[in-house]
Structures are given as structure tokens and as C-alpha cells.
Amino acid sequence: MANESISFEFSQKLVGMQRNLYGFILSLVANRSDAEDVLQETNLILCQKSKEYNPQGNFRSWAFNIARYQVLAYLTTKKRSKIQFSNELVDSLASEEFDTKQYHLTQRALQICYELLPEHMREIARLRFKEDMSLKEICKVSGRPIGAISATLYRIRQNLVQCVRIKASQLEIETDGQKI
């Protein structure tokens, strides 16, 4: 692609799709840094294949399909993952239509629910999920035994899952009510 350039229309579509592509990739990879890496790879592939894209075709579908393959390639090469989804599960999730509105509602609900956690749970969740610390590292920082940290993380996940289900439904009703 040294001397090749992409069309203005193609670049506009690609730029306009970045948020949606990132959200889609993040929903399958679940780690922001990894999702950013996969998004960069996806963008590179999209630019390399720009001449293959039919301008009358569905750009969103085409871009999401390439992103899905990049996620699968990423998961195949990643060996140190804490949670490894099967390729069949990722394929199944990726083939479903990505609902941007639902994604944003769920993210907002998660943000609200995180703030509702007791302070000590918020701190452990921050260390584990935002700082990406191992259980052993959290034990050192908090001075608590690994069993207590593990149990707390289990309760955090359970609380967040329940809370997000409720809050996402409430937020959906509120946003639907505002459109009327």
C-alpha cells in the first residue's frame, strides 16, 4: 500500500465507524488496551482492503466482519489470557447485530452500579479490572488473604451483574420515554 491511497469517502466512513468498531471489539475482547490494539489492526486491514470495498455495499457490515476476524486472530494468538473464550462463542457473539444503543446503556448502567458498590469493593474492582492487577498483587496491596480477595471479587461480579440488569432496563425505559 506504499503508493496507494484511500478515497476521501472511504476515510470518512472509516472515521465515522471508529466508535462503533471499538465498542464491538471491546465487547468481544473485554480489555481496553487489547481492544485498542485489535482496532488498530482492523483499521490497517480495512485500509489495505479499501480497493476491494464496493462503495454501494454495506460498509458497516463489511468493517464489522473484518473486525470479527481480527478478534478471532487476536484470541488465537493470545496465550496468557485470564479468560479465553472459544472461537465458536466469539463467532456467535460477533455474528449478532451489534446494538450501539444497548452497548451505551449497559456501559452507563455499569458506571452507575460501580459507584453504588461499597468503597472497599470499588477499590478491589479498580485494582483488578482497571489496573489489571493479579490476585496476588491485590493481596499485597490490601493486606488481605487471597481467599478473601477472590470471594470479594465473586460478590462484586454478582452485585454488578444484578445491578446492571436492573439499571440498564431503567435507563432504556427513561431514554425511550424521552423520545416520545
LINRASUL-V461872 format. One record per pair of residues at least 4 apart in sequence whose ideal C-beta (glycine too) atoms are under 6 Angstrom apart, sorted by the first residue. I is the first residue (numbers start at 1). J is the second residue. Records with the same first field share a line. If there is no record, write none. Layout:
I=J  J
This chain:
1=48
6=10  11  47  50
10=50
13=59
17=21  63
20=100
21=39  67
22=26  39
23=103
24=67  98
25=29  35  38  39  67  71
26=35
28=71  90
29=34  35  38
38=70  71  74
41=70
42=66  67  70
45=66
46=63  66
59=63
68=94
72=87  90
85=89  90
87=91
90=94
105=168  171  172
106=168
108=171
109=164  167  168  171
110=164
112=167
113=160  163  164  167
117=121  122
121=156
124=152
125=129  156
126=130
127=131  133  138
133=137  138
135=146  149
138=142  149
139=146  149
144=148  149
159=163
160=164
163=167
164=168
